[in-house]
Amino acid sequence: MAVPKKRTGKSAQGHRRANWKGTVPETTICTNCGATVLTHTVCTECGTYKGKQVSKKVVKTETKKEEE
């Protein structure tokens, strides 16, 4: 099993990690409702994908109890 002889310094570790860069996920606009959606995914607002309804969006409605 490979075991390092000496501990890697913070500078060398920083040089190695300098090439890693996070990327912002690509987004697009839903053609049905206009919401911002990740590309190649179902719209979370209306449940459509490529203009077709693929899932139902469950909307919870809160009913107010009328006080007497």
CHARMM-style PDB file with segment names, atoms N, HN, CA, C and O in Angstrom:
ATOM      1  N   MET     1       0.837  -1.174   0.000  1.00  0.00      PROA
ATOM      2  CA  MET     1       0.000   0.000   0.000  1.00  0.00      PROA
ATOM      3  C   MET     1       0.883   1.238   0.000  1.00  0.00      PROA
ATOM      4  O   MET     1       1.846   1.308   0.764  1.00  0.00      PROA
ATOM      5  N   ALA     2       0.575   2.204  -0.833  1.00  0.00      PROA
ATOM      6  HN  ALA     2      -0.208   2.147  -1.453  1.00  0.00      PROA
ATOM      7  CA  ALA     2       1.384   3.413  -0.949  1.00  0.00      PROA
ATOM      8  C   ALA     2       1.113   4.347   0.217  1.00  0.00      PROA
ATOM      9  O   ALA     2      -0.035   4.673   0.519  1.00  0.00      PROA
ATOM     10  N   VAL     3       2.175   4.766   0.858  1.00  0.00      PROA
ATOM     11  HN  VAL     3       3.108   4.501   0.613  1.00  0.00      PROA
ATOM     12  CA  VAL     3       2.085   5.691   1.979  1.00  0.00      PROA
ATOM     13  C   VAL     3       3.072   6.826   1.708  1.00  0.00      PROA
ATOM     14  O   VAL     3       4.243   6.560   1.438  1.00  0.00      PROA
ATOM     15  N   PRO     4       2.625   8.098   1.775  1.00  0.00      PROA
ATOM     16  CA  PRO     4       3.549   9.198   1.527  1.00  0.00      PROA
ATOM     17  C   PRO     4       4.620   9.292   2.614  1.00  0.00      PROA
ATOM     18  O   PRO     4       4.342   9.089   3.796  1.00  0.00      PROA
ATOM     19  N   LYS     5       5.860   9.606   2.189  1.00  0.00      PROA
ATOM     20  HN  LYS     5       6.086   9.771   1.229  1.00  0.00      PROA
ATOM     21  CA  LYS     5       6.945   9.714   3.169  1.00  0.00      PROA
ATOM     22  C   LYS     5       6.826  10.986   3.993  1.00  0.00      PROA
ATOM     23  O   LYS     5       7.118  10.990   5.189  1.00  0.00      PROA
ATOM     24  N   LYS     6       6.390  12.084   3.338  1.00  0.00      PROA
ATOM     25  HN  LYS     6       6.153  12.081   2.367  1.00  0.00      PROA
ATOM     26  CA  LYS     6       6.281  13.348   4.046  1.00  0.00      PROA
ATOM     27  C   LYS     6       4.920  13.972   3.781  1.00  0.00      PROA
ATOM     28  O   LYS     6       4.263  13.683   2.781  1.00  0.00      PROA
ATOM     29  N   ARG     7       4.525  14.818   4.684  1.00  0.00      PROA
ATOM     30  HN  ARG     7       5.058  15.053   5.497  1.00  0.00      PROA
ATOM     31  CA  ARG     7       3.248  15.504   4.564  1.00  0.00      PROA
ATOM     32  C   ARG     7       3.336  16.568   3.472  1.00  0.00      PROA
ATOM     33  O   ARG     7       4.352  17.252   3.342  1.00  0.00      PROA
ATOM     34  N   THR     8       2.253  16.705   2.680  1.00  0.00      PROA
ATOM     35  HN  THR     8       1.428  16.150   2.785  1.00  0.00      PROA
ATOM     36  CA  THR     8       2.224  17.716   1.626  1.00  0.00      PROA
ATOM     37  C   THR     8       1.969  19.082   2.254  1.00  0.00      PROA
ATOM     38  O   THR     8       1.077  19.238   3.087  1.00  0.00      PROA
ATOM     39  N   GLY     9       2.760  20.062   1.846  1.00  0.00      PROA
ATOM     40  HN  GLY     9       3.485  19.935   1.169  1.00  0.00      PROA
ATOM     41  CA  GLY     9       2.604  21.413   2.380  1.00  0.00      PROA
ATOM     42  C   GLY     9       1.365  22.098   1.844  1.00  0.00      PROA
ATOM     43  O   GLY     9       0.784  21.659   0.852  1.00  0.00      PROA
ATOM     44  N   LYS    10       0.954  23.191   2.509  1.00  0.00      PROA
ATOM     45  HN  LYS    10       1.426  23.548   3.315  1.00  0.00      PROA
ATOM     46  CA  LYS    10      -0.245  23.914   2.106  1.00  0.00      PROA
ATOM     47  C   LYS    10      -0.065  24.583   0.754  1.00  0.00      PROA
ATOM     48  O   LYS    10      -1.021  24.688  -0.015  1.00  0.00      PROA
ATOM     49  N   SER    11       1.140  25.034   0.453  1.00  0.00      PROA
ATOM     50  HN  SER    11       1.916  24.949   1.077  1.00  0.00      PROA
ATOM     51  CA  SER    11       1.401  25.685  -0.828  1.00  0.00      PROA
ATOM     52  C   SER    11       1.273  24.696  -1.980  1.00  0.00      PROA
ATOM     53  O   SER    11       0.638  25.003  -2.989  1.00  0.00      PROA
ATOM     54  N   ALA    12       1.866  23.518  -1.843  1.00  0.00      PROA
ATOM     55  HN  ALA    12       2.381  23.269  -1.023  1.00  0.00      PROA
ATOM     56  CA  ALA    12       1.788  22.503  -2.887  1.00  0.00      PROA
ATOM     57  C   ALA    12       0.341  22.037  -3.065  1.00  0.00      PROA
ATOM     58  O   ALA    12      -0.103  21.784  -4.185  1.00  0.00      PROA
ATOM     59  N   GLN    13      -0.369  21.930  -1.979  1.00  0.00      PROA
ATOM     60  HN  GLN    13      -0.007  22.136  -1.069  1.00  0.00      PROA
ATOM     61  CA  GLN    13      -1.768  21.525  -2.036  1.00  0.00      PROA
ATOM     62  C   GLN    13      -2.585  22.581  -2.768  1.00  0.00      PROA
ATOM     63  O   GLN    13      -3.472  22.248  -3.554  1.00  0.00      PROA
ATOM     64  N   GLY    14      -2.292  23.845  -2.515  1.00  0.00      PROA
ATOM     65  HN  GLY    14      -1.572  24.116  -1.877  1.00  0.00      PROA
ATOM     66  CA  GLY    14      -3.000  24.936  -3.192  1.00  0.00      PROA
ATOM     67  C   GLY    14      -2.713  24.974  -4.678  1.00  0.00      PROA
ATOM     68  O   GLY    14      -3.617  25.237  -5.471  1.00  0.00      PROA
ATOM     69  N   HSD    15      -1.466  24.715  -5.077  1.00  0.00      PROA
ATOM     70  HN  HSD    15      -0.731  24.502  -4.432  1.00  0.00      PROA
ATOM     71  CA  HSD    15      -1.113  24.680  -6.498  1.00  0.00      PROA
ATOM     72  C   HSD    15      -1.857  23.545  -7.201  1.00  0.00      PROA
ATOM     73  O   HSD    15      -2.292  23.706  -8.342  1.00  0.00      PROA
ATOM     74  N   ARG    16      -2.003  22.440  -6.556  1.00  0.00      PROA
ATOM     75  HN  ARG    16      -1.649  22.309  -5.630  1.00  0.00      PROA
ATOM     76  CA  ARG    16      -2.688  21.302  -7.148  1.00  0.00      PROA
ATOM     77  C   ARG    16      -4.180  21.588  -7.314  1.00  0.00      PROA
ATOM     78  O   ARG    16      -4.784  21.177  -8.304  1.00  0.00      PROA
ATOM     79  N   ARG    17      -4.763  22.276  -6.368  1.00  0.00      PROA
ATOM     80  HN  ARG    17      -4.272  22.610  -5.563  1.00  0.00      PROA
ATOM     81  CA  ARG    17      -6.200  22.559  -6.407  1.00  0.00      PROA
ATOM     82  C   ARG    17      -6.543  23.805  -7.215  1.00  0.00      PROA
ATOM     83  O   ARG    17      -7.722  24.116  -7.381  1.00  0.00      PROA
ATOM     84  N   ALA    18      -5.563  24.510  -7.711  1.00  0.00      PROA
ATOM     85  HN  ALA    18      -4.605  24.257  -7.576  1.00  0.00      PROA
ATOM     86  CA  ALA    18      -5.816  25.764  -8.419  1.00  0.00      PROA
ATOM     87  C   ALA    18      -6.551  25.547  -9.740  1.00  0.00      PROA
ATOM     88  O   ALA    18      -7.220  26.458 -10.228  1.00  0.00      PROA
ATOM     89  N   ASN    19      -6.437  24.359 -10.324  1.00  0.00      PROA
ATOM     90  HN  ASN    19      -5.893  23.619  -9.928  1.00  0.00      PROA
ATOM     91  CA  ASN    19      -7.060  24.107 -11.613  1.00  0.00      PROA
ATOM     92  C   ASN    19      -8.509  23.671 -11.498  1.00  0.00      PROA
ATOM     93  O   ASN    19      -9.208  23.617 -12.510  1.00  0.00      PROA
ATOM     94  N   TRP    20      -8.982  23.361 -10.305  1.00  0.00      PROA
ATOM     95  HN  TRP    20      -8.414  23.404  -9.483  1.00  0.00      PROA
ATOM     96  CA  TRP    20     -10.368  22.960 -10.118  1.00  0.00      PROA
ATOM     97  C   TRP    20     -11.243  24.192 -10.036  1.00  0.00      PROA
ATOM     98  O   TRP    20     -10.985  25.089  -9.234  1.00  0.00      PROA
ATOM     99  N   LYS    21     -12.276  24.242 -10.860  1.00  0.00      PROA
ATOM    100  HN  LYS    21     -12.486  23.513 -11.511  1.00  0.00      PROA
ATOM    101  CA  LYS    21     -13.181  25.383 -10.835  1.00  0.00      PROA
ATOM    102  C   LYS    21     -14.608  24.870 -10.857  1.00  0.00      PROA
ATOM    103  O   LYS    21     -14.951  24.001 -11.659  1.00  0.00      PROA
ATOM    104  N   GLY    22     -15.420  25.396  -9.993  1.00  0.00      PROA
ATOM    105  HN  GLY    22     -15.141  26.102  -9.341  1.00  0.00      PROA
ATOM    106  CA  GLY    22     -16.834  25.041 -10.000  1.00  0.00      PROA
ATOM    107  C   GLY    22     -17.533  25.709 -11.172  1.00  0.00      PROA
ATOM    108  O   GLY    22     -17.124  26.788 -11.601  1.00  0.00      PROA
ATOM    109  N   THR    23     -18.572  25.088 -11.693  1.00  0.00      PROA
ATOM    110  HN  THR    23     -18.904  24.211 -11.344  1.00  0.00      PROA
ATOM    111  CA  THR    23     -19.304  25.657 -12.815  1.00  0.00      PROA
ATOM    112  C   THR    23     -20.752  25.911 -12.405  1.00  0.00      PROA
ATOM    113  O   THR    23     -21.317  25.207 -11.569  1.00  0.00      PROA
ATOM    114  N   VAL    24     -21.325  26.925 -13.013  1.00  0.00      PROA
ATOM    115  HN  VAL    24     -20.866  27.498 -13.692  1.00  0.00      PROA
ATOM    116  CA  VAL    24     -22.717  27.257 -12.772  1.00  0.00      PROA
ATOM    117  C   VAL    24     -23.575  26.344 -13.642  1.00  0.00      PROA
ATOM    118  O   VAL    24     -23.297  26.221 -14.835  1.00  0.00      PROA
ATOM    119  N   PRO    25     -24.606  25.697 -13.096  1.00  0.00      PROA
ATOM    120  CA  PRO    25     -25.434  24.808 -13.907  1.00  0.00      PROA
ATOM    121  C   PRO    25     -26.167  25.592 -15.000  1.00  0.00      PROA
ATOM    122  O   PRO    25     -26.583  26.731 -14.789  1.00  0.00      PROA
ATOM    123  N   GLU    26     -26.318  24.962 -16.167  1.00  0.00      PROA
ATOM    124  HN  GLU    26     -25.980  24.037 -16.338  1.00  0.00      PROA
ATOM    125  CA  GLU    26     -27.005  25.589 -17.289  1.00  0.00      PROA
ATOM    126  C   GLU    26     -28.501  25.615 -17.026  1.00  0.00      PROA
ATOM    127  O   GLU    26     -29.079  24.631 -16.566  1.00  0.00      PROA
ATOM    128  N   THR    27     -29.118  26.742 -17.319  1.00  0.00      PROA
ATOM    129  HN  THR    27     -28.648  27.542 -17.693  1.00  0.00      PROA
ATOM    130  CA  THR    27     -30.553  26.877 -17.137  1.00  0.00      PROA
ATOM    131  C   THR    27     -31.188  27.354 -18.436  1.00  0.00      PROA
ATOM    132  O   THR    27     -30.521  27.901 -19.313  1.00  0.00      PROA
ATOM    133  N   THR    28     -32.474  27.136 -18.533  1.00  0.00      PROA
ATOM    134  HN  THR    28     -33.017  26.691 -17.820  1.00  0.00      PROA
ATOM    135  CA  THR    28     -33.251  27.584 -19.674  1.00  0.00      PROA
ATOM    136  C   THR    28     -34.604  28.063 -19.163  1.00  0.00      PROA
ATOM    137  O   THR    28     -34.892  27.969 -17.970  1.00  0.00      PROA
ATOM    138  N   ILE    29     -35.426  28.573 -20.061  1.00  0.00      PROA
ATOM    139  HN  ILE    29     -35.193  28.650 -21.031  1.00  0.00      PROA
ATOM    140  CA  ILE    29     -36.741  29.074 -19.676  1.00  0.00      PROA
ATOM    141  C   ILE    29     -37.799  28.098 -20.178  1.00  0.00      PROA
ATOM    142  O   ILE    29     -37.766  27.678 -21.334  1.00  0.00      PROA
ATOM    143  N   CYS    30     -38.723  27.744 -19.316  1.00  0.00      PROA
ATOM    144  HN  CYS    30     -38.750  28.085 -18.377  1.00  0.00      PROA
ATOM    145  CA  CYS    30     -39.810  26.821 -19.669  1.00  0.00      PROA
ATOM    146  C   CYS    30     -40.694  27.476 -20.730  1.00  0.00      PROA
ATOM    147  O   CYS    30     -41.088  28.634 -20.593  1.00  0.00      PROA
ATOM    148  N   THR    31     -41.002  26.722 -21.786  1.00  0.00      PROA
ATOM    149  HN  THR    31     -40.683  25.781 -21.897  1.00  0.00      PROA
ATOM    150  CA  THR    31     -41.833  27.265 -22.864  1.00  0.00      PROA
ATOM    151  C   THR    31     -43.295  27.371 -22.466  1.00  0.00      PROA
ATOM    152  O   THR    31     -44.051  28.125 -23.078  1.00  0.00      PROA
ATOM    153  N   ASN    32     -43.703  26.621 -21.444  1.00  0.00      PROA
ATOM    154  HN  ASN    32     -43.090  26.008 -20.947  1.00  0.00      PROA
ATOM    155  CA  ASN    32     -45.103  26.620 -21.032  1.00  0.00      PROA
ATOM    156  C   ASN    32     -45.406  27.735 -20.029  1.00  0.00      PROA
ATOM    157  O   ASN    32     -46.359  28.493 -20.209  1.00  0.00      PROA
ATOM    158  N   CYS    33     -44.593  27.831 -18.970  1.00  0.00      PROA
ATOM    159  HN  CYS    33     -43.820  27.215 -18.823  1.00  0.00      PROA
ATOM    160  CA  CYS    33     -44.915  28.796 -17.913  1.00  0.00      PROA
ATOM    161  C   CYS    33     -43.893  29.928 -17.769  1.00  0.00      PROA
ATOM    162  O   CYS    33     -44.164  30.921 -17.095  1.00  0.00      PROA
ATOM    163  N   GLY    34     -42.723  29.786 -18.396  1.00  0.00      PROA
ATOM    164  HN  GLY    34     -42.503  28.979 -18.944  1.00  0.00      PROA
ATOM    165  CA  GLY    34     -41.724  30.849 -18.348  1.00  0.00      PROA
ATOM    166  C   GLY    34     -40.814  30.807 -17.135  1.00  0.00      PROA
ATOM    167  O   GLY    34     -40.057  31.751 -16.910  1.00  0.00      PROA
ATOM    168  N   ALA    35     -40.864  29.748 -16.353  1.00  0.00      PROA
ATOM    169  HN  ALA    35     -41.479  28.982 -16.536  1.00  0.00      PROA
ATOM    170  CA  ALA    35     -40.012  29.630 -15.170  1.00  0.00      PROA
ATOM    171  C   ALA    35     -38.601  29.209 -15.572  1.00  0.00      PROA
ATOM    172  O   ALA    35     -38.414  28.590 -16.619  1.00  0.00      PROA
ATOM    173  N   THR    36     -37.621  29.537 -14.756  1.00  0.00      PROA
ATOM    174  HN  THR    36     -37.773  30.040 -13.905  1.00  0.00      PROA
ATOM    175  CA  THR    36     -36.242  29.120 -14.997  1.00  0.00      PROA
ATOM    176  C   THR    36     -36.085  27.670 -14.569  1.00  0.00      PROA
ATOM    177  O   THR    36     -36.428  27.304 -13.445  1.00  0.00      PROA
ATOM    178  N   VAL    37     -35.553  26.826 -15.496  1.00  0.00      PROA
ATOM    179  HN  VAL    37     -35.275  27.123 -16.409  1.00  0.00      PROA
ATOM    180  CA  VAL    37     -35.475  25.390 -15.279  1.00  0.00      PROA
ATOM    181  C   VAL    37     -34.084  24.910 -15.675  1.00  0.00      PROA
ATOM    182  O   VAL    37     -33.484  25.457 -16.600  1.00  0.00      PROA
ATOM    183  N   LEU    38     -33.558  23.890 -14.983  1.00  0.00      PROA
ATOM    184  HN  LEU    38     -34.045  23.446 -14.231  1.00  0.00      PROA
ATOM    185  CA  LEU    38     -32.328  23.250 -15.405  1.00  0.00      PROA
ATOM    186  C   LEU    38     -32.552  22.589 -16.759  1.00  0.00      PROA
ATOM    187  O   LEU    38     -33.639  22.076 -17.024  1.00  0.00      PROA
ATOM    188  N   THR    39     -31.531  22.595 -17.622  1.00  0.00      PROA
ATOM    189  HN  THR    39     -30.648  23.011 -17.407  1.00  0.00      PROA
ATOM    190  CA  THR    39     -31.695  22.014 -18.941  1.00  0.00      PROA
ATOM    191  C   THR    39     -31.899  20.512 -18.854  1.00  0.00      PROA
ATOM    192  O   THR    39     -31.365  19.857 -17.959  1.00  0.00      PROA
ATOM    193  N   HSD    40     -32.666  19.970 -19.777  1.00  0.00      PROA
ATOM    194  HN  HSD    40     -33.100  20.501 -20.504  1.00  0.00      PROA
ATOM    195  CA  HSD    40     -32.956  18.543 -19.900  1.00  0.00      PROA
ATOM    196  C   HSD    40     -33.635  17.965 -18.667  1.00  0.00      PROA
ATOM    197  O   HSD    40     -33.415  16.803 -18.324  1.00  0.00      PROA
ATOM    198  N   THR    41     -34.459  18.767 -17.999  1.00  0.00      PROA
ATOM    199  HN  THR    41     -34.638  19.710 -18.278  1.00  0.00      PROA
ATOM    200  CA  THR    41     -35.205  18.284 -16.841  1.00  0.00      PROA
ATOM    201  C   THR    41     -36.656  18.744 -16.941  1.00  0.00      PROA
ATOM    202  O   THR    41     -36.972  19.675 -17.683  1.00  0.00      PROA
ATOM    203  N   VAL    42     -37.522  18.092 -16.197  1.00  0.00      PROA
ATOM    204  HN  VAL    42     -37.265  17.337 -15.595  1.00  0.00      PROA
ATOM    205  CA  VAL    42     -38.931  18.463 -16.147  1.00  0.00      PROA
ATOM    206  C   VAL    42     -39.071  19.762 -15.365  1.00  0.00      PROA
ATOM    207  O   VAL    42     -38.393  19.965 -14.357  1.00  0.00      PROA
ATOM    208  N   CYS    43     -39.945  20.631 -15.828  1.00  0.00      PROA
ATOM    209  HN  CYS    43     -40.495  20.467 -16.646  1.00  0.00      PROA
ATOM    210  CA  CYS    43     -40.187  21.902 -15.139  1.00  0.00      PROA
ATOM    211  C   CYS    43     -40.816  21.616 -13.779  1.00  0.00      PROA
ATOM    212  O   CYS    43     -41.799  20.881 -13.683  1.00  0.00      PROA
ATOM    213  N   THR    44     -40.250  22.195 -12.745  1.00  0.00      PROA
ATOM    214  HN  THR    44     -39.452  22.792 -12.824  1.00  0.00      PROA
ATOM    215  CA  THR    44     -40.767  21.964 -11.400  1.00  0.00      PROA
ATOM    216  C   THR    44     -42.030  22.776 -11.124  1.00  0.00      PROA
ATOM    217  O   THR    44     -42.774  22.470 -10.192  1.00  0.00      PROA
ATOM    218  N   GLU    45     -42.273  23.803 -11.924  1.00  0.00      PROA
ATOM    219  HN  GLU    45     -41.668  24.052 -12.681  1.00  0.00      PROA
ATOM    220  CA  GLU    45     -43.442  24.651 -11.704  1.00  0.00      PROA
ATOM    221  C   GLU    45     -44.706  24.062 -12.328  1.00  0.00      PROA
ATOM    222  O   GLU    45     -45.754  24.012 -11.683  1.00  0.00      PROA
ATOM    223  N   CYS    46     -44.608  23.611 -13.598  1.00  0.00      PROA
ATOM    224  HN  CYS    46     -43.757  23.652 -14.122  1.00  0.00      PROA
ATOM    225  CA  CYS    46     -45.818  23.147 -14.285  1.00  0.00      PROA
ATOM    226  C   CYS    46     -45.776  21.674 -14.676  1.00  0.00      PROA
ATOM    227  O   CYS    46     -46.812  21.126 -15.054  1.00  0.00      PROA
ATOM    228  N   GLY    47     -44.624  21.009 -14.603  1.00  0.00      PROA
ATOM    229  HN  GLY    47     -43.783  21.454 -14.296  1.00  0.00      PROA
ATOM    230  CA  GLY    47     -44.536  19.579 -14.882  1.00  0.00      PROA
ATOM    231  C   GLY    47     -44.462  19.217 -16.348  1.00  0.00      PROA
ATOM    232  O   GLY    47     -44.825  18.100 -16.717  1.00  0.00      PROA
ATOM    233  N   THR    48     -43.999  20.132 -17.209  1.00  0.00      PROA
ATOM    234  HN  THR    48     -43.704  21.040 -16.910  1.00  0.00      PROA
ATOM    235  CA  THR    48     -43.888  19.830 -18.633  1.00  0.00      PROA
ATOM    236  C   THR    48     -42.434  19.620 -19.025  1.00  0.00      PROA
ATOM    237  O   THR    48     -41.519  20.107 -18.362  1.00  0.00      PROA
ATOM    238  N   TYR    49     -42.237  18.876 -20.130  1.00  0.00      PROA
ATOM    239  HN  TYR    49     -42.980  18.481 -20.669  1.00  0.00      PROA
ATOM    240  CA  TYR    49     -40.907  18.663 -20.690  1.00  0.00      PROA
ATOM    241  C   TYR    49     -41.050  18.612 -22.196  1.00  0.00      PROA
ATOM    242  O   TYR    49     -41.803  17.794 -22.724  1.00  0.00      PROA
ATOM    243  N   LYS    50     -40.341  19.470 -22.885  1.00  0.00      PROA
ATOM    244  HN  LYS    50     -39.729  20.135 -22.456  1.00  0.00      PROA
ATOM    245  CA  LYS    50     -40.401  19.583 -24.352  1.00  0.00      PROA
ATOM    246  C   LYS    50     -41.831  19.776 -24.839  1.00  0.00      PROA
ATOM    247  O   LYS    50     -42.239  19.177 -25.834  1.00  0.00      PROA
ATOM    248  N   GLY    51     -42.589  20.608 -24.141  1.00  0.00      PROA
ATOM    249  HN  GLY    51     -42.258  21.095 -23.332  1.00  0.00      PROA
ATOM    250  CA  GLY    51     -43.945  20.934 -24.549  1.00  0.00      PROA
ATOM    251  C   GLY    51     -44.999  19.894 -24.215  1.00  0.00      PROA
ATOM    252  O   GLY    51     -46.162  20.071 -24.578  1.00  0.00      PROA
ATOM    253  N   LYS    52     -44.632  18.819 -23.538  1.00  0.00      PROA
ATOM    254  HN  LYS    52     -43.687  18.676 -23.243  1.00  0.00      PROA
ATOM    255  CA  LYS    52     -45.590  17.773 -23.195  1.00  0.00      PROA
ATOM    256  C   LYS    52     -45.757  17.701 -21.686  1.00  0.00      PROA
ATOM    257  O   LYS    52     -44.795  17.870 -20.937  1.00  0.00      PROA
ATOM    258  N   GLN    53     -46.983  17.450 -21.246  1.00  0.00      PROA
ATOM    259  HN  GLN    53     -47.765  17.312 -21.855  1.00  0.00      PROA
ATOM    260  CA  GLN    53     -47.260  17.293 -19.820  1.00  0.00      PROA
ATOM    261  C   GLN    53     -46.797  15.909 -19.387  1.00  0.00      PROA
ATOM    262  O   GLN    53     -47.330  14.907 -19.863  1.00  0.00      PROA
ATOM    263  N   VAL    54     -45.812  15.834 -18.490  1.00  0.00      PROA
ATOM    264  HN  VAL    54     -45.379  16.648 -18.103  1.00  0.00      PROA
ATOM    265  CA  VAL    54     -45.279  14.540 -18.073  1.00  0.00      PROA
ATOM    266  C   VAL    54     -45.544  14.232 -16.612  1.00  0.00      PROA
ATOM    267  O   VAL    54     -45.480  13.069 -16.213  1.00  0.00      PROA
ATOM    268  N   SER    55     -45.839  15.232 -15.808  1.00  0.00      PROA
ATOM    269  HN  SER    55     -45.891  16.176 -16.133  1.00  0.00      PROA
ATOM    270  CA  SER    55     -46.158  14.970 -14.406  1.00  0.00      PROA
ATOM    271  C   SER    55     -47.173  15.991 -13.926  1.00  0.00      PROA
ATOM    272  O   SER    55     -47.242  17.114 -14.427  1.00  0.00      PROA
ATOM    273  N   LYS    56     -47.957  15.575 -12.947  1.00  0.00      PROA
ATOM    274  HN  LYS    56     -47.901  14.663 -12.541  1.00  0.00      PROA
ATOM    275  CA  LYS    56     -48.944  16.470 -12.387  1.00  0.00      PROA
ATOM    276  C   LYS    56     -48.323  17.278 -11.275  1.00  0.00      PROA
ATOM    277  O   LYS    56     -47.581  16.743 -10.451  1.00  0.00      PROA
ATOM    278  N   LYS    57     -48.617  18.541 -11.245  1.00  0.00      PROA
ATOM    279  HN  LYS    57     -49.220  18.975 -11.914  1.00  0.00      PROA
ATOM    280  CA  LYS    57     -48.157  19.408 -10.175  1.00  0.00      PROA
ATOM    281  C   LYS    57     -49.238  19.436  -9.111  1.00  0.00      PROA
ATOM    282  O   LYS    57     -50.349  19.908  -9.354  1.00  0.00      PROA
ATOM    283  N   VAL    58     -48.912  18.932  -7.939  1.00  0.00      PROA
ATOM    284  HN  VAL    58     -48.010  18.549  -7.741  1.00  0.00      PROA
ATOM    285  CA  VAL    58     -49.872  18.885  -6.849  1.00  0.00      PROA
ATOM    286  C   VAL    58     -49.840  20.226  -6.126  1.00  0.00      PROA
ATOM    287  O   VAL    58     -48.798  20.654  -5.629  1.00  0.00      PROA
ATOM    288  N   VAL    59     -50.975  20.868  -6.077  1.00  0.00      PROA
ATOM    289  HN  VAL    59     -51.821  20.521  -6.481  1.00  0.00      PROA
ATOM    290  CA  VAL    59     -51.079  22.165  -5.429  1.00  0.00      PROA
ATOM    291  C   VAL    59     -51.883  21.997  -4.157  1.00  0.00      PROA
ATOM    292  O   VAL    59     -53.038  21.573  -4.188  1.00  0.00      PROA
ATOM    293  N   LYS    60     -51.261  22.333  -3.040  1.00  0.00      PROA
ATOM    294  HN  LYS    60     -50.322  22.677  -3.015  1.00  0.00      PROA
ATOM    295  CA  LYS    60     -51.960  22.245  -1.771  1.00  0.00      PROA
ATOM    296  C   LYS    60     -52.699  23.560  -1.531  1.00  0.00      PROA
ATOM    297  O   LYS    60     -52.102  24.635  -1.575  1.00  0.00      PROA
ATOM    298  N   THR    61     -53.979  23.464  -1.283  1.00  0.00      PROA
ATOM    299  HN  THR    61     -54.464  22.590  -1.247  1.00  0.00      PROA
ATOM    300  CA  THR    61     -54.755  24.657  -0.981  1.00  0.00      PROA
ATOM    301  C   THR    61     -55.136  24.636   0.475  1.00  0.00      PROA
ATOM    302  O   THR    61     -55.626  23.637   1.001  1.00  0.00      PROA
ATOM    303  N   GLU    62     -54.903  25.744   1.105  1.00  0.00      PROA
ATOM    304  HN  GLU    62     -54.504  26.556   0.678  1.00  0.00      PROA
ATOM    305  CA  GLU    62     -55.246  25.851   2.511  1.00  0.00      PROA
ATOM    306  C   GLU    62     -56.626  26.485   2.632  1.00  0.00      PROA
ATOM    307  O   GLU    62     -56.876  27.556   2.078  1.00  0.00      PROA
ATOM    308  N   THR    63     -57.493  25.838   3.338  1.00  0.00      PROA
ATOM    309  HN  THR    63     -57.289  24.968   3.788  1.00  0.00      PROA
ATOM    310  CA  THR    63     -58.833  26.381   3.546  1.00  0.00      PROA
ATOM    311  C   THR    63     -58.867  27.063   4.896  1.00  0.00      PROA
ATOM    312  O   THR    63     -58.374  26.561   5.906  1.00  0.00      PROA
ATOM    313  N   LYS    64     -59.479  28.239   4.857  1.00  0.00      PROA
ATOM    314  HN  LYS    64     -59.879  28.646   4.036  1.00  0.00      PROA
ATOM    315  CA  LYS    64     -59.603  28.986   6.103  1.00  0.00      PROA
ATOM    316  C   LYS    64     -60.878  28.543   6.812  1.00  0.00      PROA
ATOM    317  O   LYS    64     -61.945  28.451   6.204  1.00  0.00      PROA
ATOM    318  N   LYS    65     -60.749  28.278   8.080  1.00  0.00      PROA
ATOM    319  HN  LYS    65     -59.882  28.352   8.574  1.00  0.00      PROA
ATOM    320  CA  LYS    65     -61.917  27.923   8.873  1.00  0.00      PROA
ATOM    321  C   LYS    65     -62.589  29.208   9.319  1.00  0.00      PROA
ATOM    322  O   LYS    65     -61.979  30.064   9.958  1.00  0.00      PROA
ATOM    323  N   GLU    66     -63.839  29.318   8.973  1.00  0.00      PROA
ATOM    324  HN  GLU    66     -64.335  28.623   8.453  1.00  0.00      PROA
ATOM    325  CA  GLU    66     -64.561  30.520   9.342  1.00  0.00      PROA
ATOM    326  C   GLU    66     -64.946  30.450  10.821  1.00  0.00      PROA
ATOM    327  O   GLU    66     -65.510  29.467  11.302  1.00  0.00      PROA
ATOM    328  N   GLU    67     -64.621  31.519  11.502  1.00  0.00      PROA
ATOM    329  HN  GLU    67     -64.164  32.317  11.111  1.00  0.00      PROA
ATOM    330  CA  GLU    67     -64.932  31.585  12.930  1.00  0.00      PROA
ATOM    331  C   GLU    67     -66.355  32.068  13.116  1.00  0.00      PROA
ATOM    332  O   GLU    67     -66.773  33.028  12.470  1.00  0.00      PROA
ATOM    333  N   GLU    68     -67.084  31.432  13.968  1.00  0.00      PROA
ATOM    334  HN  GLU    68     -66.744  30.652  14.493  1.00  0.00      PROA
ATOM    335  CA  GLU    68     -68.480  31.806  14.201  1.00  0.00      PROA
ATOM    336  C   GLU    68     -68.615  32.614  15.457  1.00  0.00      PROA
ATOM    337  OT1 GLU    68     -69.721  33.018  15.815  1.00  0.00      PROA
TER     338      GLU     68
END
